[in-house]
Amino acid sequence: MARVSYSQYSMWASCPYKWKLNYVDGLSEFRNSINMLFGSAMHHVLQEYLKVMYTKTINEADELDLLDMLKDKMRELYIESRKEENFKEFTSKEQMAEFYADGIELLNFFKKNKSDYFSKKGYSLLGVELPLNIKLTEHINFTGFLDVVIKDDLTNDIYIIDFKTSTMGWRDGMKKDESKTSQLILYKNFYAQQYDIPIEKIQVEFIILKR
């Protein structure tokens, strides 16, 4: 069964020949970066916080050492990347320290202002890294993972939330950029199909984590 992700679709939509070179001819070369590493680590930490907050208590979530979690995850991801074939150095000790310092500021801001973004009263956590797996044709599935999915227990509305780490933030032009917003719109459609939920009951949101 062939699988198509959003990144594949996005590449094909912008240049089918580039997609062919990458996914048919196998000429792609994955290049890691400090931005990808930091984004993955930050996603992990925030998702762990929200799991504890919704399945246990807010106090227990606040007791988590998020800063150590971030440091450990960044180190873990970097060590894993060094094991990859044809590894090429993509960061430095100084840059890792700089991104970690920014992460500290982001996590402290998140804990202080979390009630502006997430409420436990009347809401349930349906999952983090929730998988999507939709059959497109007899031999092709669309696959993806949703950062955070929350349900309003009163209205049964579903909120699909995507974290995006960013150096400059998102200005008006970026907020209207279809190449960015189409991902969650596609996820919204496939989530409705997979769980048989009316699409009008599903909302999608970005939370921009500006370094």
C-alpha positions as CSV (number, residue, x, y, z in Angstrom):
1,M,0.0,0.0,0.0
2,A,1.5,3.3,-1.1
3,R,1.2,6.2,1.3
4,V,1.0,9.9,0.6
5,S,1.7,12.5,3.2
6,Y,0.9,16.2,3.1
7,S,4.6,17.0,2.4
8,Q,4.4,14.8,-0.6
9,Y,1.2,16.4,-1.8
10,S,2.6,19.9,-1.2
11,M,5.7,19.1,-3.3
12,W,3.6,17.6,-6.1
13,A,1.3,20.6,-6.1
14,S,4.2,23.0,-6.5
15,C,6.2,20.8,-9.0
16,P,5.2,17.3,-10.1
17,Y,8.6,16.7,-11.6
18,K,10.4,17.5,-8.3
19,W,8.0,15.0,-6.6
20,K,8.9,12.4,-9.2
21,L,12.6,12.9,-8.6
22,N,12.2,12.6,-4.8
23,Y,9.6,9.9,-4.4
24,V,9.7,7.8,-7.6
25,D,13.4,8.1,-8.6
26,G,14.6,8.1,-5.0
27,L,16.9,11.0,-5.5
28,S,15.8,12.9,-2.4
29,E,18.4,13.8,0.3
30,F,17.0,14.5,3.7
31,R,18.8,17.4,5.4
32,N,18.2,18.0,9.1
33,S,18.4,21.5,10.6
34,I,18.4,23.1,14.0
35,N,15.0,24.5,13.3
36,M,13.5,21.0,12.6
37,L,15.2,19.6,15.7
38,F,13.9,22.4,17.9
39,G,10.4,22.2,16.5
40,S,10.2,18.5,17.1
41,A,11.5,18.8,20.6
42,M,9.1,21.7,21.4
43,H,6.2,19.7,20.0
44,H,7.1,16.7,22.2
45,V,7.3,18.8,25.4
46,L,4.0,20.7,24.9
47,Q,2.2,17.5,24.0
48,E,3.4,15.8,27.1
49,Y,2.3,18.8,29.2
50,L,-1.2,18.7,27.6
51,K,-1.6,14.9,28.1
52,V,-0.9,15.3,31.8
53,M,-3.1,18.4,32.1
54,Y,-6.1,16.8,30.5
55,T,-5.8,13.2,31.8
56,K,-4.6,14.1,35.3
57,T,-4.5,17.6,36.8
58,I,-3.2,21.0,35.9
59,N,-1.1,21.0,39.1
60,E,0.6,17.7,38.0
61,A,1.2,19.2,34.6
62,D,2.8,22.3,36.2
63,E,5.1,20.1,38.2
64,L,6.6,18.6,35.1
65,D,10.2,19.9,34.5
66,L,9.6,21.1,31.0
67,L,13.0,22.7,30.7
68,D,14.8,19.5,31.4
69,M,12.4,17.7,29.1
70,L,13.3,20.1,26.3
71,K,17.0,19.8,26.9
72,D,16.9,16.0,27.0
73,K,14.7,15.8,23.8
74,M,17.0,18.2,21.9
75,R,20.0,16.1,22.9
76,E,18.2,12.9,22.1
77,L,17.2,14.1,18.6
78,Y,20.7,15.3,17.9
79,I,22.3,12.0,18.9
80,E,19.8,10.2,16.7
81,S,20.6,12.4,13.7
82,R,24.3,11.6,14.0
83,K,23.5,7.9,13.5
84,E,22.0,8.6,10.1
85,E,23.8,7.5,7.0
86,N,25.6,10.4,5.3
87,F,25.2,12.6,8.4
88,K,26.2,16.2,7.9
89,E,26.7,18.6,10.8
90,F,23.9,21.1,10.9
91,T,24.4,23.0,14.1
92,S,26.9,23.9,16.9
93,K,27.0,23.8,20.6
94,E,26.5,27.6,20.7
95,Q,23.5,27.4,18.4
96,M,21.9,24.6,20.4
97,A,22.4,26.7,23.5
98,E,20.8,29.7,21.8
99,F,17.7,27.7,20.7
100,Y,17.4,26.1,24.1
101,A,17.4,29.5,25.8
102,D,14.6,30.6,23.4
103,G,12.8,27.4,24.3
104,I,13.0,28.3,28.0
105,E,11.3,31.6,27.3
106,L,8.6,30.0,25.2
107,L,7.8,27.3,27.8
108,N,7.7,29.9,30.6
109,F,5.3,32.0,28.5
110,F,3.2,29.0,27.7
111,K,2.8,27.9,31.3
112,K,1.9,31.5,32.4
113,N,-0.6,32.0,29.6
114,K,-1.9,28.5,28.9
115,S,-5.5,29.4,29.9
116,D,-5.6,31.8,26.9
117,Y,-5.2,28.8,24.6
118,F,-6.4,25.7,26.5
119,S,-9.2,25.1,29.0
120,K,-9.8,21.9,30.9
121,K,-13.3,22.9,32.0
122,G,-15.8,21.4,29.6
123,Y,-13.1,20.1,27.2
124,S,-11.6,16.7,26.6
125,L,-8.3,15.7,25.0
126,L,-8.9,13.3,22.2
127,G,-5.3,12.7,21.4
128,V,-1.8,14.1,20.5
129,E,0.0,12.9,17.4
130,L,-3.3,11.4,16.4
131,P,-2.9,9.4,13.2
132,L,-4.9,9.9,10.1
133,N,-5.1,7.0,7.6
134,I,-7.5,7.5,4.7
135,K,-7.9,5.3,1.6
136,L,-7.7,7.4,-1.5
137,T,-7.6,4.7,-4.1
138,E,-7.3,0.9,-4.1
139,H,-3.6,1.2,-3.7
140,I,-2.9,4.6,-2.1
141,N,-3.6,5.9,1.5
142,F,-3.2,9.4,2.8
143,T,-1.4,9.4,6.2
144,G,-0.7,12.2,8.7
145,F,-0.5,13.0,12.4
146,L,-2.4,15.7,14.2
147,D,-0.5,17.6,16.9
148,V,-3.5,18.1,19.3
149,V,-7.2,17.2,19.0
150,I,-9.6,18.6,21.7
151,K,-13.4,18.2,22.0
152,D,-15.9,20.7,23.4
153,D,-17.9,18.4,25.7
154,L,-21.0,20.7,25.5
155,T,-21.2,21.3,21.8
156,N,-19.2,18.2,20.5
157,D,-17.2,20.6,18.4
158,I,-13.7,19.3,17.5
159,Y,-10.6,21.5,17.5
160,I,-7.5,20.4,15.6
161,I,-4.6,22.4,16.8
162,D,-1.2,22.6,15.1
163,F,1.9,24.0,16.7
164,K,4.3,25.9,14.5
165,T,7.7,27.1,15.7
166,S,8.8,30.2,13.9
167,T,11.7,32.7,14.1
168,M,9.9,35.7,12.7
169,G,6.3,34.8,13.6
170,W,3.4,34.9,11.1
171,R,2.5,38.2,9.5
172,D,-0.8,38.8,7.7
173,G,0.6,37.5,4.4
174,M,1.7,34.3,5.9
175,K,-1.6,33.7,7.6
176,K,-3.3,33.9,4.3
177,D,-0.7,31.8,2.5
178,E,-2.6,28.7,1.1
179,S,0.5,26.6,1.2
180,K,0.4,26.9,5.0
181,T,-3.3,26.8,5.7
182,S,-4.1,24.1,3.3
183,Q,-2.5,21.4,5.5
184,L,-5.0,21.8,8.3
185,I,-7.9,22.2,5.8
186,L,-6.9,18.9,4.3
187,Y,-6.6,17.3,7.8
188,K,-10.0,18.6,8.7
189,N,-11.6,16.9,5.7
190,F,-9.9,13.6,6.3
191,Y,-10.6,13.7,10.0
192,A,-14.3,14.1,9.2
193,Q,-14.1,11.1,6.9
194,Q,-12.1,8.9,9.3
195,Y,-14.3,9.5,12.3
196,D,-17.6,10.2,10.5
197,I,-18.1,13.6,12.0
198,P,-19.9,16.5,10.2
199,I,-17.2,18.8,8.8
200,E,-19.0,21.9,10.2
201,K,-18.3,20.5,13.7
202,I,-14.5,20.7,13.2
203,Q,-12.4,23.7,13.7
204,V,-8.7,24.1,12.9
205,E,-6.2,26.4,14.6
206,F,-2.5,27.2,14.5
207,I,-0.6,28.2,17.6
208,I,2.6,30.0,16.5
209,L,5.5,29.6,18.8
210,K,7.8,32.6,18.0
211,R,11.4,32.3,19.1
